[in-house]
Amino acid sequence: MDIKKIPELLSIHEHPVGLGGCRNSKNNLDCCEYNVSVFDGKIGESIHNLSGTMFKLHHCSLSESDASILIQLENLTILHDEQWNLRMFLTKIKEKKEKIYNSYTQSCLVDAGIFANKAREAVKTNEPFAAVWIKCASYFLADALFSINSARPSPTHMLEMIRNLKKNETNQTFSMIHQTLGIERASTSVLARMIKSTIGFSDMVENNDHSKIIQRKYDYLIENSLLSDCYFYLGYVNRNNVIKIKNRIHKNPEYIHILKVALDIESDQLIIDKQANALLQRINELLVDIKDKNNS
């Protein structure tokens, strides 16, 4: 595809437009969509299918300050920028790269701690979402570790990237995440159940055809025997959707039934409590390391 035609294809050529994601970094799989950012001052995402080519359109602002968004924009390829406003914005991001990654790392670690605590408290009251919170905590910790490695979170590719990261004490934390997520449980039968519930949950929460991208990636990963990668990806997508409704999730008790399957969650409360305590200890250690590094 001629990427320069994307602004016209999506009818967004009146605003600055850039290409990000794995298609931009050239580490994409055949199933990957084009991640396009349009700086129209709006918020949210929309999914577009043009003759079988999938696009995820991210609406952004040139005054964006959220570190989680800025790290996704860092190496954006400019597709349309008549006034050079996008070029200047990306230059500012590069100048503040270290500060942005540091901010994002700390934010992810704090969120991981919050959800690990929620899991621990939920165990005490025998609340059914305890296993959901422990999965959320694990994925936030994974995001933090990627940020420490100055890497952009990309759920379809994260397990492969983890395999190629430097072997050091910090990155050994991924083995704890791997165990807490239960990735060793990945099998075609488990994944077949997970995909149905993941798509259902996406349609309930997002309702924007993202489920078509999810199905496409699932099909590719299964066909290529990338079962662990598929397990991680589906869980990551579900984590993102849980976060979108975390403040009202208890008002919809039916969510726990779909999430039990979508997240392939652990039912043993003692195991969840043990995992929560282990995650909290590691999270606090990493926060201290970052504080010491910033003060040095």
C-alpha positions as MATLAB code, in Angstrom:
seq = 'MDIKKIPELLSIHEHPVGLGGCRNSKNNLDCCEYNVSVFDGKIGESIHNLSGTMFKLHHCSLSESDASILIQLENLTILHDEQWNLRMFLTKIKEKKEKIYNSYTQSCLVDAGIFANKAREAVKTNEPFAAVWIKCASYFLADALFSINSARPSPTHMLEMIRNLKKNETNQTFSMIHQTLGIERASTSVLARMIKSTIGFSDMVENNDHSKIIQRKYDYLIENSLLSDCYFYLGYVNRNNVIKIKNRIHKNPEYIHILKVALDIESDQLIIDKQANALLQRINELLVDIKDKNNS';
ca = [
       0.000    0.000    0.000;
       1.083    3.555   -0.745;
       0.771    4.983    2.768;
       0.707    8.539    1.441;
      -2.795    7.785    0.084;
      -4.173    6.926    3.531;
      -5.370   10.470    4.429;
      -7.436   10.590    1.227;
      -8.701    7.017    1.628;
      -9.980    7.779    5.134;
     -11.141   11.320    4.234;
      -8.988   12.893    6.949;
      -6.722   14.993    4.726;
      -7.955   18.268    6.215;
      -5.918   17.590    9.373;
      -2.350   16.508   10.186;
      -2.062   12.719    9.820;
       0.611   10.210   10.799;
       1.214    6.466   10.669;
       2.299    4.691   13.838;
       2.196    1.190   15.260;
       3.898   -1.909   13.947;
       3.221   -1.144   10.272;
       5.300    1.985   10.764;
       8.107    0.211   12.625;
       8.120   -2.616   10.040;
       7.708   -5.423   12.589;
       4.124   -6.171   11.615;
       2.479   -9.484   10.912;
       0.166   -9.991    7.941;
      -2.824   -9.701   10.286;
      -1.849   -6.297   11.691;
      -3.936   -3.210   11.033;
      -2.663    0.237   10.059;
      -2.584    2.512   13.097;
      -3.334    6.007   11.834;
      -3.389    9.127   14.014;
      -5.385   12.157   12.897;
      -4.843   15.373   14.824;
      -8.352   16.771   14.657;
      -8.720   17.624   18.348;
     -11.221   14.813   18.938;
     -10.852   11.765   21.186;
     -11.470    8.061   20.694;
     -10.845    5.430   18.051;
     -12.694    4.114   15.034;
     -12.181    1.014   12.902;
     -12.288    1.065    9.102;
     -12.223   -1.831    6.645;
     -11.347   -0.739    3.119;
     -11.297   -3.609    0.638;
     -10.036   -5.999    3.294;
      -7.368   -3.670    4.697;
      -7.996   -2.782    8.337;
      -7.307    0.648    9.781;
      -7.521    1.781   13.391;
      -7.972    5.540   13.434;
      -6.780    7.312   16.583;
      -8.130   10.830   17.111;
      -5.535   13.059   18.781;
      -4.669   16.634   19.684;
      -1.480   18.580   19.021;
      -1.613   19.626   22.673;
      -1.684   16.020   23.935;
       0.101   15.527   27.263;
      -0.827   11.947   28.245;
       2.436    9.961   28.359;
       0.692    6.718   27.330;
      -0.364    8.389   24.073;
       2.858   10.331   23.508;
       5.030    7.197   23.496;
       2.813    5.777   20.748;
       3.374    8.946   18.707;
       7.137    9.160   19.237;
       8.277    7.725   15.884;
       5.186    8.591   13.849;
       5.660    8.830   10.085;
       4.050   12.032    8.838;
       1.537   11.449    6.026;
      -0.030   14.906    5.868;
       1.114   18.114    7.544;
       0.677   21.208    5.401;
       1.447   23.692    8.179;
       4.270   21.623    9.751;
       2.400   21.656   13.060;
       2.724   17.900   13.446;
       6.432   18.020   12.654;
       6.999   20.567   15.435;
       4.895   18.516   17.857;
       6.902   15.345   17.161;
      10.145   17.278   17.645;
       8.964   18.275   21.128;
       8.158   14.635   21.922;
      11.676   13.552   20.901;
      13.211   16.283   23.048;
      11.247   15.076   26.083;
      11.505   11.357   25.321;
      13.282   10.361   28.533;
      10.884   12.362   30.700;
       7.853   10.908   28.884;
       9.002    7.312   29.299;
       9.857    7.921   32.946;
       6.398    9.377   33.572;
       4.707    6.486   31.781;
       6.740    3.898   33.696;
       5.755    5.379   37.045;
       2.113    5.666   35.990;
       1.995    1.996   34.960;
       3.665    0.885   38.184;
       1.202    2.903   40.249;
      -1.724    1.404   38.323;
      -0.245   -2.078   38.740;
      -0.023   -1.466   42.486;
      -3.586   -0.184   42.665;
      -4.977   -3.274   40.934;
      -2.803   -5.682   42.919;
      -4.192   -4.064   46.080;
      -7.719   -4.316   44.681;
      -7.129   -8.025   44.096;
      -5.847   -8.510   47.632;
      -8.797   -6.653   49.154;
     -11.251   -8.507   46.921;
      -9.891  -11.832   48.167;
     -10.675  -10.792   51.762;
     -14.321  -10.175   50.877;
     -14.539  -13.112   48.442;
     -15.408  -10.639   45.687;
     -15.534  -12.344   42.255;
     -13.481   -9.710   40.407;
     -10.293  -10.467   42.399;
      -8.887  -12.573   39.555;
      -9.723   -9.843   37.043;
      -7.771   -7.252   39.042;
      -4.689   -9.478   39.314;
      -4.614   -9.862   35.534;
      -4.905   -6.070   35.132;
      -2.036   -5.569   37.579;
       0.147   -8.005   35.618;
      -0.448   -6.282   32.294;
       0.281   -2.850   33.767;
       3.529   -4.231   35.176;
       4.391   -5.570   31.709;
       3.738   -2.112   30.237;
       6.022   -0.573   32.867;
       8.838   -2.978   32.044;
       8.531   -2.208   28.344;
       8.751    1.486   29.151;
      11.864    0.891   31.274;
      13.353   -0.705   28.148;
      12.262    2.346   26.095;
       9.961    0.089   24.093;
       6.440    0.901   22.938;
       3.769   -1.517   24.197;
       2.351   -3.478   21.257;
       0.221   -6.402   22.492;
       0.426   -8.592   19.398;
       4.219   -8.511   19.458;
       5.092   -8.116   23.137;
       5.921  -11.748   23.920;
       8.274  -11.930   20.926;
       9.889   -8.668   21.998;
      10.258   -9.954   25.578;
      12.183  -12.947   24.270;
      14.710  -10.576   22.696;
      15.168   -8.138   25.598;
      18.429   -7.948   27.511;
      18.799  -10.515   30.260;
      18.988   -8.531   33.483;
      17.391   -8.425   36.927;
      14.669   -5.998   35.893;
      13.602   -8.017   32.870;
      13.513  -11.221   34.917;
      10.254   -9.792   36.278;
       8.633  -10.962   33.048;
       8.843  -14.547   34.331;
       6.639  -13.521   37.279;
       4.176  -11.868   34.888;
       4.191  -14.946   32.647;
       3.296  -17.131   35.621;
       0.636  -14.789   37.028;
      -1.082  -14.455   33.663;
      -1.087  -18.236   33.277;
       0.335  -18.154   29.766;
       1.403  -21.786   30.078;
      -2.312  -22.624   29.912;
      -2.482  -21.484   26.279;
      -4.010  -24.199   24.123;
      -6.264  -24.232   21.097;
      -9.275  -25.247   23.215;
      -8.692  -22.529   25.860;
      -8.089  -19.890   23.184;
     -11.212  -20.929   21.268;
     -13.257  -20.140   24.373;
     -11.344  -16.936   25.105;
     -11.838  -15.455   21.631;
     -15.634  -15.791   21.753;
     -15.859  -14.021   25.099;
     -13.220  -11.433   24.148;
     -15.178  -10.472   21.045;
     -18.405  -10.363   23.051;
     -16.810   -8.140   25.690;
     -15.330   -5.842   23.038;
     -18.722   -5.427   21.383;
     -20.323   -4.698   24.763;
     -17.740   -2.099   25.814;
     -16.337   -0.616   22.595;
     -19.022   -1.333   19.996;
     -16.785   -0.002   17.211;
     -15.925   -3.101   15.153;
     -12.624   -3.601   16.983;
     -13.789   -7.196   17.337;
     -13.088   -7.675   13.615;
      -9.414   -6.878   14.188;
      -9.365   -9.146   17.248;
     -10.813  -12.048   15.233;
      -8.346  -11.474   12.408;
      -5.348  -11.532   14.741;
      -6.648  -14.584   16.578;
      -7.024  -16.465   13.299;
      -3.492  -15.584   12.211;
      -1.848  -16.412   15.539;
      -3.650  -19.759   15.784;
      -2.852  -20.686   12.182;
       0.823  -19.957   12.857;
       0.858  -21.868   16.178;
       1.633  -18.715   18.180;
      -0.561  -19.844   21.054;
       1.237  -18.033   23.880;
       1.303  -14.810   21.871;
      -2.419  -15.182   21.213;
      -3.137  -15.745   24.911;
      -1.180  -12.636   25.880;
      -2.846  -10.554   23.157;
      -6.406  -11.526   24.072;
      -5.761  -10.842   27.745;
      -4.234   -7.457   26.948;
      -7.260   -6.435   24.875;
      -9.574   -7.484   27.697;
      -7.491   -5.544   30.241;
      -7.875   -2.404   28.134;
     -11.647   -2.829   28.015;
     -11.888   -3.582   31.740;
     -10.120   -0.279   32.432;
     -12.671    1.602   30.343;
     -15.516    0.461   32.613;
     -13.692   -0.152   35.899;
     -15.790    2.408   37.789;
     -19.086    0.812   36.781;
     -18.138   -2.819   36.342;
     -19.871   -3.864   39.575;
     -23.164   -2.496   38.237;
     -23.032   -5.147   35.532;
     -22.656   -8.525   37.304;
     -22.928  -10.303   33.962;
     -19.427   -9.030   33.144;
     -17.817  -11.457   35.574;
     -19.249  -14.405   33.694;
     -17.829  -13.290   30.358;
     -14.506  -12.225   31.905;
     -14.007  -15.590   33.607;
     -13.628  -17.029   30.128;
     -12.207  -14.022   28.274;
      -9.353  -13.644   30.783;
      -9.090  -17.358   31.638;
      -8.998  -16.320   35.284;
      -7.753  -18.195   38.335;
     -10.463  -19.295   40.778;
      -8.288  -20.176   43.786;
      -8.413  -17.153   46.109;
      -5.293  -18.218   48.026;
      -3.282  -18.272   44.807;
      -4.599  -14.826   43.849;
      -3.637  -13.420   47.248;
      -0.143  -14.878   46.960;
       0.238  -13.450   43.450;
      -0.967  -10.022   44.578;
       1.563   -9.881   47.406;
       4.408  -10.962   45.124;
       3.454   -8.356   42.511;
       3.215   -5.599   45.119;
       6.660   -6.408   46.452;
       8.195   -6.283   42.960;
       6.294   -3.116   42.024;
       7.554   -1.324   45.135;
      11.125   -2.442   44.410;
      10.924   -1.022   40.895;
       9.450    2.265   42.160;
      12.353    2.597   44.606;
      14.844    1.855   41.799;
      13.298    4.584   39.643;
      13.306    7.072   42.509;
      16.954    6.343   43.249;
      17.841    6.707   39.564;
      16.032   10.043   39.286;
      17.793   11.345   42.402;
      21.247   10.253   41.267;
];
